[in-house]
Amino acid sequence: MSDDKSSNAYWKANIRIITVCMVIWALASFGGGILLRPLLSGIQVGGSDLGFWFAQQGSILVFIVLIFWYVFRMNRLDREYGVEE
């Protein structure tokens, strides 16, 4: 019974991490690239405005950072629950 509770707690923590990652990525890609683009259009970055840059490159960079954060966090979670490889 204890093992079942531990397994459920592990998967709840895993789903929570995935949800946080997805929300951050959605806010970065949709918010920064679409909703906030008019506000960011006056700031110049690399020859174009920040809104365009964020729509083209920023959301990809946020995704890459989230991948590394997810790996770090899952390794820590695996050690915490004793399921590391």
N, CA, C and O of each residue as an XYZ file, in Angstrom:
340
protein
N       0.816     -1.190      0.000
C       0.000      0.000      0.000
C       0.860      1.255      0.000
O       0.540      2.234     -0.674
N       1.930      1.223      0.743
C       2.828      2.367      0.801
C       3.487      2.623     -0.547
O       3.702      3.770     -0.937
N       3.806      1.539     -1.256
C       4.426      1.664     -2.568
C       3.465      2.316     -3.552
O       3.886      3.110     -4.394
N       2.176      1.989     -3.456
C       1.166      2.577     -4.328
C       1.021      4.073     -4.058
O       0.882      4.862     -4.992
N       1.053      4.462     -2.785
C       0.979      5.888     -2.432
C       2.207      6.633     -2.928
O       2.106      7.764     -3.404
N       3.366      5.999     -2.815
C       4.604      6.611     -3.294
C       4.575      6.786     -4.809
O       5.015      7.805     -5.341
N       4.052      5.778     -5.487
C       3.946      5.847     -6.945
C       2.994      6.962     -7.367
O       3.287      7.712     -8.298
N       1.865      7.070     -6.690
C       0.912      8.139     -7.006
C       1.498      9.512     -6.730
O       1.297     10.443     -7.511
N       2.213      9.645     -5.636
C       2.841     10.927     -5.309
C       3.897     11.294     -6.351
O       4.018     12.456     -6.737
N       4.652     10.307     -6.798
C       5.671     10.546     -7.826
C       5.028     11.054     -9.114
O       5.499     12.029     -9.700
N       3.958     10.399     -9.554
C       3.329     10.804    -10.806
C       2.600     12.138    -10.670
O       2.538     12.903    -11.633
N       2.057     12.425     -9.513
C       1.449     13.747     -9.307
C       2.506     14.842     -9.398
O       2.268     15.889     -9.999
N       3.671     14.601     -8.803
C       4.765     15.574     -8.887
C       5.252     15.712    -10.323
O       5.560     16.816    -10.772
N       5.321     14.603    -11.041
C       5.747     14.623    -12.436
C       4.772     15.430    -13.289
O       5.197     16.263    -14.089
N       3.483     15.193    -13.128
C       2.468     15.931    -13.885
C       2.500     17.409    -13.530
O       2.282     18.255    -14.398
N       2.766     17.733    -12.276
C       2.866     19.139    -11.863
C       4.027     19.828    -12.578
O       3.885     20.962    -13.036
N       5.171     19.152    -12.678
C       6.332     19.716    -13.370
C       6.018     19.919    -14.846
O       6.346     20.960    -15.415
N       5.385     18.933    -15.467
C       5.023     19.045    -16.882
C       4.045     20.196    -17.095
O       4.173     20.945    -18.064
N       3.072     20.343    -16.202
C       2.098     21.426    -16.324
C       2.767     22.790    -16.218
O       2.445     23.702    -16.979
N       3.689     22.931    -15.285
C       4.414     24.199    -15.144
C       5.193     24.511    -16.417
O       5.179     25.644    -16.897
N       5.868     23.508    -16.956
C       6.632     23.710    -18.195
C       5.726     24.129    -19.351
O       6.061     25.042    -20.105
N       4.590     23.468    -19.491
C       3.675     23.780    -20.586
C       3.075     25.180    -20.447
O       2.907     25.885    -21.442
N       2.755     25.580    -19.228
C       2.195     26.918    -19.010
C       3.245     27.981    -19.335
O       2.934     28.976    -19.989
N       4.479     27.780    -18.885
C       5.544     28.746    -19.178
C       5.775     28.841    -20.673
O       5.916     29.939    -21.212
N       5.816     27.699    -21.350
C       6.055     27.712    -22.787
C       4.885     28.370    -23.528
O       5.111     29.110    -24.486
N       3.650     28.119    -23.110
C       2.493     28.745    -23.744
C       2.514     30.255    -23.552
O       2.228     31.015    -24.477
N       2.854     30.678    -22.341
C       2.928     32.124    -22.098
C       4.039     32.774    -22.916
O       3.875     33.880    -23.432
N       5.161     32.087    -23.029
C       6.283     32.647    -23.788
C       5.977     32.703    -25.274
O       6.250     33.713    -25.923
N       5.418     31.643    -25.817
C       5.188     31.615    -27.258
C       3.950     32.416    -27.654
O       4.015     33.243    -28.564
N       2.836     32.183    -26.986
C       1.606     32.879    -27.339
C       1.596     34.298    -26.801
O       1.230     35.240    -27.504
N       2.004     34.443    -25.535
C       1.994     35.773    -24.925
C       3.035     36.702    -25.516
O       2.714     37.808    -25.951
N       4.289     36.253    -25.532
C       5.364     37.105    -26.032
C       5.331     37.296    -27.531
O       5.654     38.375    -28.027
N       4.943     36.262    -28.264
C       4.970     36.334    -29.714
C       3.727     36.922    -30.338
O       3.803     37.474    -31.436
N       2.573     36.824    -29.674
C       1.330     37.270    -30.284
C       0.674     38.389    -29.475
O       0.449     39.480    -29.999
N       0.369     38.129    -28.216
C      -0.386     39.099    -27.428
C       0.418     40.349    -27.080
O      -0.108     41.461    -27.143
N       1.684     40.177    -26.716
C       2.496     41.322    -26.307
C       3.319     41.918    -27.438
O       4.096     42.844    -27.204
N       3.170     41.416    -28.650
C       3.977     41.902    -29.763
C       3.827     43.407    -29.999
O       4.835     44.081    -30.207
N       2.618     43.954    -29.976
C       2.507     45.412    -30.170
C       3.251     46.216    -29.096
O       3.819     47.266    -29.396
N       3.252     45.736    -27.862
C       3.953     46.437    -26.794
C       5.467     46.347    -26.950
O       6.192     47.270    -26.578
N       5.940     45.228    -27.504
C       7.372     44.992    -27.641
C       7.940     45.515    -28.960
O       9.150     45.443    -29.178
N       7.095     46.035    -29.834
C       7.556     46.402    -31.179
C       8.489     47.611    -31.200
O       9.232     47.786    -32.166
N       8.473     48.436    -30.179
C       9.333     49.610    -30.168
C      10.764     49.338    -29.735
O      11.627     50.200    -29.905
N      11.035     48.180    -29.189
C      12.364     47.841    -28.687
C      13.125     47.096    -29.775
O      12.653     46.076    -30.277
N      14.301     47.599    -30.143
C      15.101     47.003    -31.211
C      16.074     45.959    -30.670
O      16.784     46.206    -29.695
N      16.101     44.787    -31.313
C      17.034     43.717    -30.964
C      17.557     43.128    -32.264
O      16.787     42.579    -33.051
N      18.837     43.236    -32.490
C      19.452     42.616    -33.658
C      18.884     43.066    -34.985
O      18.818     42.261    -35.914
N      18.480     44.290    -35.115
C      17.982     44.810    -36.380
C      16.482     44.659    -36.577
O      15.953     45.126    -37.586
N      15.788     44.029    -35.655
C      14.329     43.928    -35.758
C      13.732     44.223    -34.383
O      14.445     44.331    -33.386
N      12.413     44.348    -34.360
C      11.798     44.675    -33.073
C      11.717     43.438    -32.182
O      11.741     42.304    -32.661
N      11.622     43.680    -30.886
C      11.641     42.615    -29.891
C      10.448     41.672    -30.027
O      10.582     40.472    -29.783
N       9.296     42.190    -30.409
C       8.119     41.337    -30.589
C       8.332     40.317    -31.690
O       7.992     39.146    -31.524
N       8.892     40.748    -32.815
C       9.187     39.820    -33.907
C      10.249     38.818    -33.487
O      10.125     37.625    -33.765
N      11.303     39.302    -32.811
C      12.368     38.406    -32.373
C      11.826     37.351    -31.424
O      12.171     36.175    -31.540
N      10.973     37.763    -30.482
C      10.439     36.810    -29.518
C       9.549     35.790    -30.211
O       9.559     34.616    -29.839
N       8.787     36.206    -31.199
C       7.938     35.265    -31.921
C       8.774     34.265    -32.708
O       8.386     33.105    -32.843
N       9.920     34.703    -33.230
C      10.738     33.819    -34.056
C      11.769     33.023    -33.259
O      11.967     31.839    -33.530
N      12.420     33.636    -32.297
C      13.529     32.990    -31.597
C      13.292     32.796    -30.105
O      13.705     31.784    -29.538
N      12.647     33.733    -29.481
C      12.499     33.708    -28.032
C      11.762     32.504    -27.515
O      12.176     31.905    -26.522
N      10.666     32.130    -28.170
C       9.912     30.975    -27.693
C      10.711     29.686    -27.854
O      10.571     28.770    -27.043
N      11.536     29.601    -28.880
C      12.389     28.424    -29.064
C      13.438     28.360    -27.963
O      13.699     27.289    -27.415
N      14.039     29.495    -27.636
C      15.035     29.520    -26.566
C      14.411     29.187    -25.214
O      15.020     28.489    -24.404
N      13.210     29.679    -24.970
C      12.512     29.338    -23.730
C      12.248     27.840    -23.685
O      12.388     27.224    -22.628
N      11.869     27.243    -24.808
C      11.630     25.804    -24.871
C      12.903     25.023    -24.548
O      12.854     24.043    -23.804
N      14.031     25.443    -25.094
C      15.296     24.755    -24.828
C      15.679     24.862    -23.357
O      16.125     23.880    -22.764
N      15.512     26.032    -22.765
C      15.789     26.204    -21.336
C      14.857     25.323    -20.507
O      15.283     24.730    -19.516
N      13.595     25.235    -20.904
C      12.651     24.378    -20.178
C      13.034     22.906    -20.269
O      12.824     22.160    -19.311
N      13.582     22.477    -21.381
C      14.033     21.085    -21.505
C      15.112     20.797    -20.474
O      15.050     19.787    -19.773
N      16.104     21.680    -20.377
C      17.177     21.461    -19.408
C      16.663     21.540    -17.969
O      17.097     20.768    -17.114
N      15.750     22.462    -17.700
C      15.179     22.567    -16.361
C      14.378     21.312    -16.021
O      14.433     20.824    -14.893
N      13.628     20.789    -17.005
C      12.843     19.575    -16.785
C      13.756     18.390    -16.458
O      13.465     17.615    -15.548
N      14.848     18.252    -17.192
C      15.790     17.160    -16.925
C      16.371     17.290    -15.524
O      16.434     16.306    -14.786
N      16.793     18.482    -15.153
C      17.342     18.716    -13.816
C      16.316     18.386    -12.744
O      16.624     17.697    -11.771
N      15.105     18.875    -12.924
C      14.054     18.675    -11.920
C      13.641     17.211    -11.820
O      13.413     16.711    -10.719
N      13.542     16.516    -12.952
C      13.156     15.105    -12.930
C      14.246     14.234    -12.318
O      13.939     13.263    -11.627
N      15.508     14.562    -12.557
C      16.583     13.816    -11.911
C      16.502     13.958    -10.396
O      16.699     12.989     -9.662
N      16.211     15.169     -9.933
C      16.054     15.394     -8.499
C      14.834     14.655     -7.949
O      14.887     14.092     -6.855
N      13.751     14.657     -8.698
C      12.548     13.952     -8.279
C      12.781     12.439     -8.249
O      12.317     11.754     -7.337
N      13.493     11.927     -9.238
C      13.815     10.492     -9.264
C      14.639     10.079     -8.052
O      14.381      9.042     -7.442
N      15.639     10.899     -7.704
C      16.444     10.603     -6.519
C      15.599     10.649     -5.251
O      15.776      9.839     -4.342
N      14.680     11.609     -5.207
C      13.832     11.763     -4.028
C      12.937     10.533     -3.805
O      12.706     10.133     -2.664
N      12.442      9.943     -4.884
C      11.562      8.787     -4.774
C      12.276      7.457     -4.977
O      11.640      6.404     -4.943
N      13.586      7.490     -5.187
C      14.369      6.276     -5.301
C      14.158      5.501     -6.585
O      14.239      4.273     -6.586
N      13.889      6.197     -7.678
C      13.678      5.527     -8.964
C      14.705      5.954    -10.009
O      14.474      5.810    -11.210
N      15.844      6.483     -9.546
C      16.862      6.918    -10.490
C      17.499      5.710    -11.168
O      17.486      4.596    -10.645
N      18.055      5.968    -12.346
C      18.669      4.883    -13.105
C      20.078      4.625    -12.657
O      20.744      3.740    -13.195
